[in-house]
């Protein structure tokens, strides 16, 4: 959609520049007539105009985020959404230093092992489980209509220590059986609130 908007903006700019420019006129009509006979207006053919438009849109596309960056940012967003502000505010340092960088690294590694042409078909699901459910997000392949990886956080109560958040992921490669660890974050001896509580 953004690509089309850029092309429309470039066409509009080209029309403004080439279609509405009025050169200044002088007060001497004879001088104008002499100038007009010696002056020829340069015209652009359709190919030249298309090249100008494509060159101007390429400038905008260079700054667009890559599909991998979009997925990593969405993974971060869904993780913070899942935890909710009450939990996030208490464990923010551990999240920023340990959990999120490690999670982003895992997503990036999965995508690096994927055929580059398939990455645009991947998405991060937007339905984390509420209450005490584990699901943060799934990495989903729209081309195959199947999950590639599932990212979860579980509450573990360790004797004499209290509650920990266990961040981990499962892969399609082993039928989502193995728990691949990401990080553990200490909460407190008191029971943590449900996920997504504001």
C-alpha positions in Angstrom: 0.0 0.0 0.0 2.8 2.4 0.9 4.5 1.6 -2.4 1.4 2.7 -4.3 1.1 5.8 -2.2 4.7 6.8 -3.0 4.0 6.3 -6.7 0.9 8.4 -6.6 2.7 11.1 -4.7 5.6 11.0 -7.3 3.1 11.3 -10.2 1.3 14.2 -8.6 4.6 16.0 -8.0 5.6 15.4 -11.6 2.3 16.8 -12.8 2.7 19.8 -10.6 6.2 20.4 -11.9 5.6 19.9 -15.6 1.9 20.8 -16.0 1.4 23.9 -13.9 4.6 25.9 -14.3 4.0 29.3 -15.9 7.1 31.2 -16.9 7.4 34.9 -16.1 6.3 37.3 -18.8 8.0 40.6 -19.6 6.3 43.9 -20.4 7.7 44.0 -24.0 5.4 41.9 -26.3 7.9 42.1 -29.3 10.7 40.7 -27.2 8.4 37.8 -26.1 7.5 37.0 -29.7 11.2 36.9 -30.6 12.0 34.7 -27.6 9.1 32.4 -28.4 10.3 31.8 -32.0 13.7 30.7 -30.7 12.5 28.7 -27.7 11.4 25.1 -27.8 9.9 23.4 -24.7 11.5 20.1 -23.7 9.0 17.3 -23.5 9.2 14.1 -21.6 8.1 10.9 -23.2 6.2 8.3 -21.2 9.4 6.2 -20.5 11.3 9.2 -19.1 8.4 10.1 -16.8 8.1 6.5 -15.6 11.9 6.5 -14.8 11.6 9.7 -12.8 8.7 8.2 -10.8 10.5 4.9 -10.2 13.7 6.7 -9.1 11.7 8.9 -6.6 9.9 5.8 -5.2 13.1 3.9 -4.7 14.4 6.6 -2.3 11.4 5.9 -0.1 11.7 2.1 -0.2 15.3 2.1 1.0 14.1 3.3 4.5 11.3 0.7 4.9 11.8 -1.9 7.6 12.7 -5.4 6.4 10.2 -8.2 6.9 12.5 -9.7 9.6 12.6 -6.4 11.5 8.8 -6.1 11.3 8.4 -9.6 12.8 11.0 -9.0 15.6 9.3 -5.7 16.5 5.9 -7.4 16.6 7.3 -10.2 18.8 8.5 -7.6 21.3 5.2 -5.8 21.2 3.2 -9.0 21.8 5.5 -10.0 24.7 5.0 -6.7 26.5 1.2 -6.9 25.8 1.0 -10.4 27.2 2.7 -9.5 30.4 0.7 -6.3 30.9 1.8 -3.1 32.7 1.6 -4.5 36.3 4.1 -7.3 35.6 6.2 -5.4 33.1 6.8 -2.5 35.5 8.2 -4.9 38.2 10.4 -7.0 35.9 11.3 -4.4 33.3 15.1 -4.6 33.7 15.2 -8.4 33.3 12.9 -8.2 30.3 15.0 -5.6 28.5 18.4 -7.1 29.4 17.6 -10.9 29.2 14.3 -11.9 27.8 13.5 -9.6 24.8 17.1 -9.7 23.3 17.2 -13.5 23.6 13.7 -13.9 22.2 14.5 -11.6 19.2 17.7 -13.6 18.6 15.6 -16.8 18.4 13.1 -15.3 16.0 16.0 -14.0 13.9 17.7 -17.4 13.9 14.5 -19.2 12.8 14.1 -16.7 9.9 17.8 -17.0 8.9 17.2 -20.8 8.5 14.2 -20.1 6.3 14.2 -19.5 2.6 14.4 -15.7 2.2 11.5 -15.7 -0.3 9.2 -17.3 2.3 9.8 -14.7 5.0 7.2 -12.2 3.7 4.6 -14.9 4.3 5.4 -15.2 8.0 3.5 -13.3 10.7 3.3 -13.0 14.5 -0.1 -14.0 15.8 -1.9 -11.4 17.9 -3.8 -13.6 20.4 -1.8 -14.2 23.6 -3.6 -16.3 26.1 -5.1 -14.5 29.1 -5.4 -15.6 32.7 -2.6 -18.1 33.4 -2.3 -19.5 29.9 1.2 -19.8 28.4 1.0 -18.6 24.8 2.7 -15.2 24.0 2.6 -15.5 20.2 3.1 -18.0 17.4 5.3 -17.5 14.4 3.0 -18.5 11.6 3.6 -19.3 7.9 0.6 -18.1 5.8 1.8 -20.1 2.8 1.6 -23.4 4.5 -1.1 -22.4 7.0 0.9 -23.7 9.9 2.8 -22.6 13.0 6.6 -22.6 12.7 7.3 -21.8 16.4 5.3 -21.1 19.6 6.6 -18.7 22.2 5.3 -19.2 25.8 5.8 -18.0 29.3 5.0 -20.3 32.2 4.6 -19.5 35.9 6.8 -21.7 38.0 6.6 -21.8 41.8 9.9 -23.0 43.3 9.9 -24.1 46.9 11.3 -21.5 49.3 12.0 -19.1 46.4 8.6 -18.0 45.1 7.4 -17.4 41.6 9.5 -17.4 38.4 8.4 -16.6 34.8 9.8 -19.3 32.5 10.1 -18.0 28.9 10.6 -20.7 26.3 9.6 -21.8 22.8 8.5 -24.9 20.9 9.4 -25.7 17.3 7.4 -27.4 14.5 10.5 -29.5 13.7 10.0 -31.7 16.8 6.2 -31.5 16.8 6.3 -28.7 19.5 7.4 -31.3 22.1 10.7 -29.9 23.4 10.9 -26.8 25.7 13.7 -24.6 24.3 14.6 -22.2 27.1 14.9 -18.5 26.6 15.2 -17.1 30.1 13.8 -17.2 33.6 12.7 -14.0 35.5 12.1 -13.9 39.2 8.7 -12.4 40.3 8.2 -12.6 44.1 7.0 -15.0 46.8 3.5 -13.6 46.3 1.3 -14.9 43.5 1.7 -12.8 40.3 -1.4 -11.2 38.7 -3.0 -12.8 35.7 -1.5 -11.9 32.3 -2.5 -8.7 30.5 -3.8 -7.1 33.7 -3.7 -3.3 33.5 
